[in-house]
Amino acid sequence: MHNETMNDPSRSIDDPRPTPPERPLPEECCQSGCNPCIFDLYRQALERYEDELNAWEARQAASSGS
């Protein structure tokens, strides 16, 4: 294992940084009023990602002692 990997919490193997959801392209919406719309699903996934990222950042701060 490389030393920079051990010192960089964003590269943690045991607790990888969450990845954001991929934003749908405008043409991926069918414009027929689906419930839920693909953009509603994206917004929900983005909220989950933000929660997961906040929790990950808190774990990283706690493990680094800061």
N, CA, C and O atoms as a Tripos MOL2 file, in Angstrom:
@<TRIPOS>MOLECULE
protein
  264   263    66     0     0
PROTEIN
NO_CHARGES

@<TRIPOS>ATOM
      1 N           0.8430   -1.1760    0.0000 N.3       1 MET1
      2 CA          0.0000    0.0000    0.0000 C.3       1 MET1
      3 C           0.8860    1.2350    0.0000 C.2       1 MET1
      4 O           1.8800    1.2860    0.7240 O.2       1 MET1
      5 N           0.5360    2.2260   -0.8030 N.am      2 HIS2
      6 CA          1.3150    3.4470   -0.8900 C.3       2 HIS2
      7 C           1.0590    4.3220    0.3210 C.2       2 HIS2
      8 O          -0.0430    4.3430    0.8690 O.2       2 HIS2
      9 N           2.0810    5.0360    0.7270 N.am      3 ASN3
     10 CA          1.9800    5.9120    1.8890 C.3       3 ASN3
     11 C           0.9350    6.9960    1.7030 C.2       3 ASN3
     12 O           0.2240    7.3260    2.6520 O.2       3 ASN3
     13 N           0.8190    7.5750    0.4770 N.am      4 GLU4
     14 CA         -0.1640    8.6320    0.2810 C.3       4 GLU4
     15 C          -1.5860    8.1050    0.4190 C.2       4 GLU4
     16 O          -2.4810    8.8570    0.8040 O.2       4 GLU4
     17 N          -1.8120    6.8410    0.1170 N.am      5 THR5
     18 CA         -3.1280    6.2450    0.2990 C.3       5 THR5
     19 C          -3.4720    6.1640    1.7760 C.2       5 THR5
     20 O          -4.6180    6.3970    2.1630 O.2       5 THR5
     21 N          -2.4980    5.8410    2.5920 N.am      6 MET6
     22 CA         -2.7440    5.7240    4.0270 C.3       6 MET6
     23 C          -2.9970    7.0850    4.6560 C.2       6 MET6
     24 O          -3.7220    7.1690    5.6470 O.2       6 MET6
     25 N          -2.4250    8.1480    4.1160 N.am      7 ASN7
     26 CA         -2.5710    9.4790    4.6860 C.3       7 ASN7
     27 C          -3.7320   10.2670    4.1110 C.2       7 ASN7
     28 O          -4.0480   11.3350    4.6360 O.2       7 ASN7
     29 N          -4.3720    9.7980    3.0720 N.am      8 ASP8
     30 CA         -5.4590   10.5150    2.4200 C.3       8 ASP8
     31 C          -6.7740    9.7940    2.7090 C.2       8 ASP8
     32 O          -7.0340    8.7360    2.1350 O.2       8 ASP8
     33 N          -7.6200   10.3620    3.6040 N.am      9 PRO9
     34 CA         -8.8610    9.6740    3.9580 C.3       9 PRO9
     35 C          -9.8140    9.4910    2.7920 C.2       9 PRO9
     36 O         -10.6580    8.5960    2.8390 O.2       9 PRO9
     37 N          -9.7110   10.3060    1.7450 N.am     10 SER10
     38 CA        -10.6000   10.1250    0.6040 C.3      10 SER10
     39 C         -10.2780    8.8610   -0.1640 C.2      10 SER10
     40 O         -11.0550    8.4330   -1.0170 O.2      10 SER10
     41 N          -9.1230    8.2550    0.1350 N.am     11 ARG11
     42 CA         -8.7150    7.0230   -0.5490 C.3      11 ARG11
     43 C          -8.8410    5.8000    0.3490 C.2      11 ARG11
     44 O          -8.2820    4.7510    0.0280 O.2      11 ARG11
     45 N          -9.5470    5.9020    1.4460 N.am     12 SER12
     46 CA         -9.6730    4.7950    2.3800 C.3      12 SER12
     47 C         -10.3110    3.5900    1.6980 C.2      12 SER12
     48 O         -11.3530    3.7060    1.0540 O.2      12 SER12
     49 N          -9.6830    2.4550    1.8470 N.am     13 ILE13
     50 CA        -10.1950    1.2280    1.2430 C.3      13 ILE13
     51 C         -11.3650    0.6850    2.0450 C.2      13 ILE13
     52 O         -12.3360    0.1940    1.4680 O.2      13 ILE13
     53 N         -11.2860    0.7660    3.3720 N.am     14 ASP14
     54 CA        -12.3290    0.2170    4.2270 C.3      14 ASP14
     55 C         -13.5740    1.0930    4.2830 C.2      14 ASP14
     56 O         -14.6680    0.5990    4.5570 O.2      14 ASP14
     57 N         -13.4190    2.3770    4.0280 N.am     15 ASP15
     58 CA        -14.5350    3.3170    4.1170 C.3      15 ASP15
     59 C         -14.4060    4.3220    2.9730 C.2      15 ASP15
     60 O         -14.0230    5.4710    3.1890 O.2      15 ASP15
     61 N         -14.7260    3.8850    1.7630 N.am     16 PRO16
     62 CA        -14.5560    4.7870    0.6200 C.3      16 PRO16
     63 C         -15.5180    5.9640    0.6710 C.2      16 PRO16
     64 O         -16.6260    5.8610    1.1980 O.2      16 PRO16
     65 N         -15.0720    7.0860    0.1100 N.am     17 ARG17
     66 CA        -15.8990    8.2830    0.0340 C.3      17 ARG17
     67 C         -17.1160    7.9770   -0.8430 C.2      17 ARG17
     68 O         -16.9650    7.3830   -1.9110 O.2      17 ARG17
     69 N         -18.3130    8.3700   -0.4150 N.am     18 PRO18
     70 CA        -19.4980    8.1530   -1.2520 C.3      18 PRO18
     71 C         -19.3580    8.8760   -2.5930 C.2      18 PRO18
     72 O         -18.6990    9.9110   -2.6890 O.2      18 PRO18
     73 N         -19.9740    8.3260   -3.5980 N.am     19 THR19
     74 CA        -19.9420    8.9710   -4.9120 C.3      19 THR19
     75 C         -21.3200    9.5650   -5.2100 C.2      19 THR19
     76 O         -22.3450    8.9580   -4.8980 O.2      19 THR19
     77 N         -21.3380   10.7420   -5.8090 N.am     20 PRO20
     78 CA        -22.6190   11.3870   -6.0990 C.3      20 PRO20
     79 C         -23.3690   10.6440   -7.1960 C.2      20 PRO20
     80 O         -22.7630    9.9820   -8.0390 O.2      20 PRO20
     81 N         -24.6930   10.7610   -7.1770 N.am     21 PRO21
     82 CA        -25.4690   10.1350   -8.2480 C.3      21 PRO21
     83 C         -25.2490   10.8970   -9.5530 C.2      21 PRO21
     84 O         -24.9180   12.0820   -9.5490 O.2      21 PRO21
     85 N         -25.4360   10.2100  -10.6390 N.am     22 GLU22
     86 CA        -25.2820   10.8420  -11.9440 C.3      22 GLU22
     87 C         -26.5690   11.5830  -12.3030 C.2      22 GLU22
     88 O         -27.6590   11.0100  -12.2830 O.2      22 GLU22
     89 N         -26.4220   12.8590  -12.6300 N.am     23 ARG23
     90 CA        -27.5870   13.6760  -12.9850 C.3      23 ARG23
     91 C         -28.1310   13.2130  -14.3380 C.2      23 ARG23
     92 O         -27.3720   13.0500  -15.2930 O.2      23 ARG23
     93 N         -29.4450   13.0030  -14.4150 N.am     24 PRO24
     94 CA        -30.0290   12.6150  -15.7000 C.3      24 PRO24
     95 C         -29.9090   13.7520  -16.7150 C.2      24 PRO24
     96 O         -29.9150   14.9270  -16.3470 O.2      24 PRO24
     97 N         -29.8050   13.4030  -17.9520 N.am     25 LEU25
     98 CA        -29.7980   14.3980  -19.0240 C.3      25 LEU25
     99 C         -31.2310   14.8660  -19.2630 C.2      25 LEU25
    100 O         -32.1690   14.0960  -19.0550 O.2      25 LEU25
    101 N         -31.4150   16.0940  -19.6910 N.am     26 PRO26
    102 CA        -32.7790   16.5960  -19.9270 C.3      26 PRO26
    103 C         -33.5990   15.6990  -20.8400 C.2      26 PRO26
    104 O         -34.7990   15.5250  -20.6280 O.2      26 PRO26
    105 N         -32.9590   15.1310  -21.8530 N.am     27 GLU27
    106 CA        -33.7040   14.2830  -22.7940 C.3      27 GLU27
    107 C         -34.0880   12.9140  -22.2070 C.2      27 GLU27
    108 O         -34.8250   12.1540  -22.8350 O.2      27 GLU27
    109 N         -33.5930   12.6080  -21.0200 N.am     28 GLU28
    110 CA        -33.9680   11.3430  -20.3800 C.3      28 GLU28
    111 C         -35.3560   11.4180  -19.7460 C.2      28 GLU28
    112 O         -35.9500   10.3870  -19.4290 O.2      28 GLU28
    113 N         -35.8670   12.6200  -19.5620 N.am     29 CYS29
    114 CA        -37.2230   12.7980  -19.0370 C.3      29 CYS29
    115 C         -38.2060   12.6960  -20.2060 C.2      29 CYS29
    116 O         -38.0050   13.3180  -21.2490 O.2      29 CYS29
    117 N         -39.2500   11.9200  -20.0270 N.am     30 CYS30
    118 CA        -40.2030   11.6990  -21.1140 C.3      30 CYS30
    119 C         -41.2690   12.7930  -21.1970 C.2      30 CYS30
    120 O         -42.0610   12.8190  -22.1390 O.2      30 CYS30
    121 N         -41.2910   13.7000  -20.2090 N.am     31 GLN31
    122 CA        -42.2330   14.8280  -20.1980 C.3      31 GLN31
    123 C         -43.6970   14.3860  -20.1590 C.2      31 GLN31
    124 O         -44.5790   15.1040  -20.6300 O.2      31 GLN31
    125 N         -43.9520   13.2000  -19.5950 N.am     32 SER32
    126 CA        -45.3420   12.7290  -19.5440 C.3      32 SER32
    127 C         -45.9140   12.7500  -18.1320 C.2      32 SER32
    128 O         -46.9740   12.1740  -17.8850 O.2      32 SER32
    129 N         -45.2280   13.4030  -17.2100 N.am     33 GLY33
    130 CA        -45.7610   13.5370  -15.8550 C.3      33 GLY33
    131 C         -45.6260   12.2860  -15.0160 C.2      33 GLY33
    132 O         -46.4650   12.0410  -14.1490 O.2      33 GLY33
    133 N         -44.6110   11.4970  -15.2410 N.am     34 CYS34
    134 CA        -44.3980   10.2750  -14.4580 C.3      34 CYS34
    135 C         -44.3220   10.6060  -12.9640 C.2      34 CYS34
    136 O         -43.8460   11.6710  -12.5730 O.2      34 CYS34
    137 N         -44.7910    9.6870  -12.1580 N.am     35 ASN35
    138 CA        -44.6980    9.8300  -10.7110 C.3      35 ASN35
    139 C         -44.1120    8.5430  -10.1550 C.2      35 ASN35
    140 O         -44.8150    7.5390  -10.0430 O.2      35 ASN35
    141 N         -42.8280    8.5640   -9.8040 N.am     36 PRO36
    142 CA        -41.9490    9.7300   -9.7540 C.3      36 PRO36
    143 C         -41.2530    9.9420  -11.0860 C.2      36 PRO36
    144 O         -41.0290    9.0070  -11.8550 O.2      36 PRO36
    145 N         -40.9190   11.1960  -11.3330 N.am     37 CYS37
    146 CA        -40.1390   11.5740  -12.5110 C.3      37 CYS37
    147 C         -38.6820   11.1830  -12.2650 C.2      37 CYS37
    148 O         -38.2510   11.0640  -11.1180 O.2      37 CYS37
    149 N         -37.9440   10.9880  -13.3250 N.am     38 ILE38
    150 CA        -36.5230   10.6460  -13.2040 C.3      38 ILE38
    151 C         -35.7660   11.7180  -12.4170 C.2      38 ILE38
    152 O         -34.7890   11.4150  -11.7320 O.2      38 ILE38
    153 N         -36.2200   12.9720  -12.5180 N.am     39 PHE39
    154 CA        -35.5640   14.0460  -11.7810 C.3      39 PHE39
    155 C         -35.9490   14.0230  -10.3000 C.2      39 PHE39
    156 O         -35.1640   14.4500   -9.4550 O.2      39 PHE39
    157 N         -37.1540   13.5270   -9.9750 N.am     40 ASP40
    158 CA        -37.5210   13.3190   -8.5680 C.3      40 ASP40
    159 C         -36.6260   12.2400   -7.9580 C.2      40 ASP40
    160 O         -36.1520   12.3830   -6.8310 O.2      40 ASP40
    161 N         -36.4010   11.1710   -8.7010 N.am     41 LEU41
    162 CA        -35.5400   10.0920   -8.2230 C.3      41 LEU41
    163 C         -34.1100   10.5840   -8.0410 C.2      41 LEU41
    164 O         -33.4390   10.2160   -7.0760 O.2      41 LEU41
    165 N         -33.6440   11.4150   -8.9680 N.am     42 TYR42
    166 CA        -32.3060   11.9820   -8.8460 C.3      42 TYR42
    167 C         -32.2070   12.8480   -7.5930 C.2      42 TYR42
    168 O         -31.2300   12.7490   -6.8510 O.2      42 TYR42
    169 N         -33.2050   13.6950   -7.3510 N.am     43 ARG43
    170 CA        -33.1950   14.5660   -6.1740 C.3      43 ARG43
    171 C         -33.1520   13.7320   -4.8860 C.2      43 ARG43
    172 O         -32.4350   14.0780   -3.9470 O.2      43 ARG43
    173 N         -33.9110   12.6460   -4.8430 N.am     44 GLN44
    174 CA        -33.8880   11.7590   -3.6740 C.3      44 GLN44
    175 C         -32.5130   11.1190   -3.5080 C.2      44 GLN44
    176 O         -31.9950   11.0320   -2.3950 O.2      44 GLN44
    177 N         -31.9270   10.6740   -4.6120 N.am     45 ALA45
    178 CA        -30.5950   10.0590   -4.5570 C.3      45 ALA45
    179 C         -29.5550   11.0880   -4.1140 C.2      45 ALA45
    180 O         -28.6270   10.7520   -3.3790 O.2      45 ALA45
    181 N         -29.7030   12.3360   -4.5540 N.am     46 LEU46
    182 CA        -28.7770   13.3890   -4.1700 C.3      46 LEU46
    183 C         -28.8830   13.6770   -2.6710 C.2      46 LEU46
    184 O         -27.8670   13.9010   -2.0130 O.2      46 LEU46
    185 N         -30.0960   13.6740   -2.1280 N.am     47 GLU47
    186 CA        -30.2740   13.8670   -0.6900 C.3      47 GLU47
    187 C         -29.6190   12.7370    0.0980 C.2      47 GLU47
    188 O         -28.9680   12.9830    1.1130 O.2      47 GLU47
    189 N         -29.7910   11.4870   -0.3700 N.am     48 ARG48
    190 CA        -29.1420   10.3460    0.2910 C.3      48 ARG48
    191 C         -27.6330   10.4850    0.2320 C.2      48 ARG48
    192 O         -26.9380   10.2400    1.2190 O.2      48 ARG48
    193 N         -27.1260   10.8800   -0.9360 N.am     49 TYR49
    194 CA        -25.6860   11.0750   -1.1020 C.3      49 TYR49
    195 C         -25.1690   12.1250   -0.1170 C.2      49 TYR49
    196 O         -24.1440   11.9120    0.5310 O.2      49 TYR49
    197 N         -25.8640   13.2460   -0.0010 N.am     50 GLU50
    198 CA        -25.4270   14.3030    0.9180 C.3      50 GLU50
    199 C         -25.4050   13.8060    2.3570 C.2      50 GLU50
    200 O         -24.4810   14.1230    3.1060 O.2      50 GLU50
    201 N         -26.4130   13.0310    2.7500 N.am     51 ASP51
    202 CA        -26.4350   12.4440    4.0980 C.3      51 ASP51
    203 C         -25.2580   11.4880    4.2870 C.2      51 ASP51
    204 O         -24.5760   11.5220    5.3110 O.2      51 ASP51
    205 N         -25.0280   10.6340    3.2830 N.am     52 GLU52
    206 CA        -23.9210    9.6720    3.3600 C.3      52 GLU52
    207 C         -22.5690   10.3910    3.3930 C.2      52 GLU52
    208 O         -21.6620    9.9750    4.1140 O.2      52 GLU52
    209 N         -22.4350   11.4640    2.6170 N.am     53 LEU53
    210 CA        -21.1920   12.2220    2.5930 C.3      53 LEU53
    211 C         -20.9450   12.8920    3.9460 C.2      53 LEU53
    212 O         -19.8230   12.8740    4.4520 O.2      53 LEU53
    213 N         -21.9870   13.4810    4.5290 N.am     54 ASN54
    214 CA        -21.8380   14.1010    5.8530 C.3      54 ASN54
    215 C         -21.4110   13.0690    6.8920 C.2      54 ASN54
    216 O         -20.5430   13.3470    7.7190 O.2      54 ASN54
    217 N         -22.0100   11.8860    6.8570 N.am     55 ALA55
    218 CA        -21.6550   10.8290    7.8080 C.3      55 ALA55
    219 C         -20.2210   10.3630    7.5690 C.2      55 ALA55
    220 O         -19.4740   10.1320    8.5200 O.2      55 ALA55
    221 N         -19.8370   10.2260    6.3020 N.am     56 TRP56
    222 CA        -18.4750    9.8130    5.9660 C.3      56 TRP56
    223 C         -17.4700   10.8380    6.4600 C.2      56 TRP56
    224 O         -16.4520   10.4800    7.0520 O.2      56 TRP56
    225 N         -17.7540   12.1290    6.2140 N.am     57 GLU57
    226 CA        -16.8400   13.1850    6.6660 C.3      57 GLU57
    227 C         -16.7000   13.1800    8.1860 C.2      57 GLU57
    228 O         -15.6070   13.3970    8.7080 O.2      57 GLU57
    229 N         -17.7940   12.9360    8.8950 N.am     58 ALA58
    230 CA        -17.7360   12.8720   10.3590 C.3      58 ALA58
    231 C         -16.8740   11.6910   10.8070 C.2      58 ALA58
    232 O         -16.0910   11.8130   11.7490 O.2      58 ALA58
    233 N         -17.0200   10.5380   10.1260 N.am     59 ARG59
    234 CA        -16.1840    9.3790   10.4710 C.3      59 ARG59
    235 C         -14.7150    9.6690   10.2140 C.2      59 ARG59
    236 O         -13.8530    9.2860   11.0060 O.2      59 ARG59
    237 N         -14.4280   10.3460    9.1060 N.am     60 GLN60
    238 CA        -13.0390   10.6640    8.7800 C.3      60 GLN60
    239 C         -12.4460   11.6130    9.8120 C.2      60 GLN60
    240 O         -11.3030   11.4400   10.2340 O.2      60 GLN60
    241 N         -13.2210   12.6180   10.2190 N.am     61 ALA61
    242 CA        -12.7410   13.5740   11.2180 C.3      61 ALA61
    243 C         -12.5040   12.8660   12.5490 C.2      61 ALA61
    244 O         -11.5160   13.1380   13.2320 O.2      61 ALA61
    245 N         -13.4100   11.9560   12.9180 N.am     62 ALA62
    246 CA        -13.2680   11.2360   14.1880 C.3      62 ALA62
    247 C         -12.0490   10.3160   14.1530 C.2      62 ALA62
    248 O         -11.3400   10.1850   15.1510 O.2      62 ALA62
    249 N         -11.8080    9.6840   13.0140 N.am     63 SER63
    250 CA        -10.6770    8.7490   12.9420 C.3      63 SER63
    251 C          -9.3350    9.4700   12.8510 C.2      63 SER63
    252 O          -8.2970    8.8920   13.1710 O.2      63 SER63
    253 N          -9.3510   10.7350   12.4130 N.am     64 SER64
    254 CA         -8.0920   11.4850   12.3340 C.3      64 SER64
    255 C          -7.8280   12.2660   13.6230 C.2      64 SER64
    256 O          -6.7610   12.8540   13.7970 O.2      64 SER64
    257 N          -8.8140   12.2630   14.5210 N.am     65 GLY65
    258 CA         -8.6380   12.9160   15.8150 C.3      65 GLY65
    259 C          -8.8270   14.4090   15.7910 C.2      65 GLY65
    260 O          -8.4500   15.0880   16.7460 O.2      65 GLY65
    261 N          -9.4040   14.9510   14.7220 N.am     66 SER66
    262 CA         -9.6050   16.4000   14.6720 C.3      66 SER66
    263 C         -11.0290   16.7890   14.9250 C.2      66 SER66
    264 O         -11.3550   17.9760   14.9160 O.2      66 SER66
@<TRIPOS>BOND
     1     1     2 1
     2     2     3 1
     3     3     4 2
     4     3     5 am
     5     5     6 1
     6     6     7 1
     7     7     8 2
     8     7     9 am
     9     9    10 1
    10    10    11 1
    11    11    12 2
    12    11    13 am
    13    13    14 1
    14    14    15 1
    15    15    16 2
    16    15    17 am
    17    17    18 1
    18    18    19 1
    19    19    20 2
    20    19    21 am
    21    21    22 1
    22    22    23 1
    23    23    24 2
    24    23    25 am
    25    25    26 1
    26    26    27 1
    27    27    28 2
    28    27    29 am
    29    29    30 1
    30    30    31 1
    31    31    32 2
    32    31    33 am
    33    33    34 1
    34    34    35 1
    35    35    36 2
    36    35    37 am
    37    37    38 1
    38    38    39 1
    39    39    40 2
    40    39    41 am
    41    41    42 1
    42    42    43 1
    43    43    44 2
    44    43    45 am
    45    45    46 1
    46    46    47 1
    47    47    48 2
    48    47    49 am
    49    49    50 1
    50    50    51 1
    51    51    52 2
    52    51    53 am
    53    53    54 1
    54    54    55 1
    55    55    56 2
    56    55    57 am
    57    57    58 1
    58    58    59 1
    59    59    60 2
    60    59    61 am
    61    61    62 1
    62    62    63 1
    63    63    64 2
    64    63    65 am
    65    65    66 1
    66    66    67 1
    67    67    68 2
    68    67    69 am
    69    69    70 1
    70    70    71 1
    71    71    72 2
    72    71    73 am
    73    73    74 1
    74    74    75 1
    75    75    76 2
    76    75    77 am
    77    77    78 1
    78    78    79 1
    79    79    80 2
    80    79    81 am
    81    81    82 1
    82    82    83 1
    83    83    84 2
    84    83    85 am
    85    85    86 1
    86    86    87 1
    87    87    88 2
    88    87    89 am
    89    89    90 1
    90    90    91 1
    91    91    92 2
    92    91    93 am
    93    93    94 1
    94    94    95 1
    95    95    96 2
    96    95    97 am
    97    97    98 1
    98    98    99 1
    99    99   100 2
   100    99   101 am
   101   101   102 1
   102   102   103 1
   103   103   104 2
   104   103   105 am
   105   105   106 1
   106   106   107 1
   107   107   108 2
   108   107   109 am
   109   109   110 1
   110   110   111 1
   111   111   112 2
   112   111   113 am
   113   113   114 1
   114   114   115 1
   115   115   116 2
   116   115   117 am
   117   117   118 1
   118   118   119 1
   119   119   120 2
   120   119   121 am
   121   121   122 1
   122   122   123 1
   123   123   124 2
   124   123   125 am
   125   125   126 1
   126   126   127 1
   127   127   128 2
   128   127   129 am
   129   129   130 1
   130   130   131 1
   131   131   132 2
   132   131   133 am
   133   133   134 1
   134   134   135 1
   135   135   136 2
   136   135   137 am
   137   137   138 1
   138   138   139 1
   139   139   140 2
   140   139   141 am
   141   141   142 1
   142   142   143 1
   143   143   144 2
   144   143   145 am
   145   145   146 1
   146   146   147 1
   147   147   148 2
   148   147   149 am
   149   149   150 1
   150   150   151 1
   151   151   152 2
   152   151   153 am
   153   153   154 1
   154   154   155 1
   155   155   156 2
   156   155   157 am
   157   157   158 1
   158   158   159 1
   159   159   160 2
   160   159   161 am
   161   161   162 1
   162   162   163 1
   163   163   164 2
   164   163   165 am
   165   165   166 1
   166   166   167 1
   167   167   168 2
   168   167   169 am
   169   169   170 1
   170   170   171 1
   171   171   172 2
   172   171   173 am
   173   173   174 1
   174   174   175 1
   175   175   176 2
   176   175   177 am
   177   177   178 1
   178   178   179 1
   179   179   180 2
   180   179   181 am
   181   181   182 1
   182   182   183 1
   183   183   184 2
   184   183   185 am
   185   185   186 1
   186   186   187 1
   187   187   188 2
   188   187   189 am
   189   189   190 1
   190   190   191 1
   191   191   192 2
   192   191   193 am
   193   193   194 1
   194   194   195 1
   195   195   196 2
   196   195   197 am
   197   197   198 1
   198   198   199 1
   199   199   200 2
   200   199   201 am
   201   201   202 1
   202   202   203 1
   203   203   204 2
   204   203   205 am
   205   205   206 1
   206   206   207 1
   207   207   208 2
   208   207   209 am
   209   209   210 1
   210   210   211 1
   211   211   212 2
   212   211   213 am
   213   213   214 1
   214   214   215 1
   215   215   216 2
   216   215   217 am
   217   217   218 1
   218   218   219 1
   219   219   220 2
   220   219   221 am
   221   221   222 1
   222   222   223 1
   223   223   224 2
   224   223   225 am
   225   225   226 1
   226   226   227 1
   227   227   228 2
   228   227   229 am
   229   229   230 1
   230   230   231 1
   231   231   232 2
   232   231   233 am
   233   233   234 1
   234   234   235 1
   235   235   236 2
   236   235   237 am
   237   237   238 1
   238   238   239 1
   239   239   240 2
   240   239   241 am
   241   241   242 1
   242   242   243 1
   243   243   244 2
   244   243   245 am
   245   245   246 1
   246   246   247 1
   247   247   248 2
   248   247   249 am
   249   249   250 1
   250   250   251 1
   251   251   252 2
   252   251   253 am
   253   253   254 1
   254   254   255 1
   255   255   256 2
   256   255   257 am
   257   257   258 1
   258   258   259 1
   259   259   260 2
   260   259   261 am
   261   261   262 1
   262   262   263 1
   263   263   264 2
@<TRIPOS>SUBSTRUCTURE
     1 MET1         2 RESIDUE 1 A MET
     2 HIS2         6 RESIDUE 1 A HIS
     3 ASN3        10 RESIDUE 1 A ASN
     4 GLU4        14 RESIDUE 1 A GLU
     5 THR5        18 RESIDUE 1 A THR
     6 MET6        22 RESIDUE 1 A MET
     7 ASN7        26 RESIDUE 1 A ASN
     8 ASP8        30 RESIDUE 1 A ASP
     9 PRO9        34 RESIDUE 1 A PRO
    10 SER10       38 RESIDUE 1 A SER
    11 ARG11       42 RESIDUE 1 A ARG
    12 SER12       46 RESIDUE 1 A SER
    13 ILE13       50 RESIDUE 1 A ILE
    14 ASP14       54 RESIDUE 1 A ASP
    15 ASP15       58 RESIDUE 1 A ASP
    16 PRO16       62 RESIDUE 1 A PRO
    17 ARG17       66 RESIDUE 1 A ARG
    18 PRO18       70 RESIDUE 1 A PRO
    19 THR19       74 RESIDUE 1 A THR
    20 PRO20       78 RESIDUE 1 A PRO
    21 PRO21       82 RESIDUE 1 A PRO
    22 GLU22       86 RESIDUE 1 A GLU
    23 ARG23       90 RESIDUE 1 A ARG
    24 PRO24       94 RESIDUE 1 A PRO
    25 LEU25       98 RESIDUE 1 A LEU
    26 PRO26      102 RESIDUE 1 A PRO
    27 GLU27      106 RESIDUE 1 A GLU
    28 GLU28      110 RESIDUE 1 A GLU
    29 CYS29      114 RESIDUE 1 A CYS
    30 CYS30      118 RESIDUE 1 A CYS
    31 GLN31      122 RESIDUE 1 A GLN
    32 SER32      126 RESIDUE 1 A SER
    33 GLY33      130 RESIDUE 1 A GLY
    34 CYS34      134 RESIDUE 1 A CYS
    35 ASN35      138 RESIDUE 1 A ASN
    36 PRO36      142 RESIDUE 1 A PRO
    37 CYS37      146 RESIDUE 1 A CYS
    38 ILE38      150 RESIDUE 1 A ILE
    39 PHE39      154 RESIDUE 1 A PHE
    40 ASP40      158 RESIDUE 1 A ASP
    41 LEU41      162 RESIDUE 1 A LEU
    42 TYR42      166 RESIDUE 1 A TYR
    43 ARG43      170 RESIDUE 1 A ARG
    44 GLN44      174 RESIDUE 1 A GLN
    45 ALA45      178 RESIDUE 1 A ALA
    46 LEU46      182 RESIDUE 1 A LEU
    47 GLU47      186 RESIDUE 1 A GLU
    48 ARG48      190 RESIDUE 1 A ARG
    49 TYR49      194 RESIDUE 1 A TYR
    50 GLU50      198 RESIDUE 1 A GLU
    51 ASP51      202 RESIDUE 1 A ASP
    52 GLU52      206 RESIDUE 1 A GLU
    53 LEU53      210 RESIDUE 1 A LEU
    54 ASN54      214 RESIDUE 1 A ASN
    55 ALA55      218 RESIDUE 1 A ALA
    56 TRP56      222 RESIDUE 1 A TRP
    57 GLU57      226 RESIDUE 1 A GLU
    58 ALA58      230 RESIDUE 1 A ALA
    59 ARG59      234 RESIDUE 1 A ARG
    60 GLN60      238 RESIDUE 1 A GLN
    61 ALA61      242 RESIDUE 1 A ALA
    62 ALA62      246 RESIDUE 1 A ALA
    63 SER63      250 RESIDUE 1 A SER
    64 SER64      254 RESIDUE 1 A SER
    65 GLY65      258 RESIDUE 1 A GLY
    66 SER66      262 RESIDUE 1 A SER
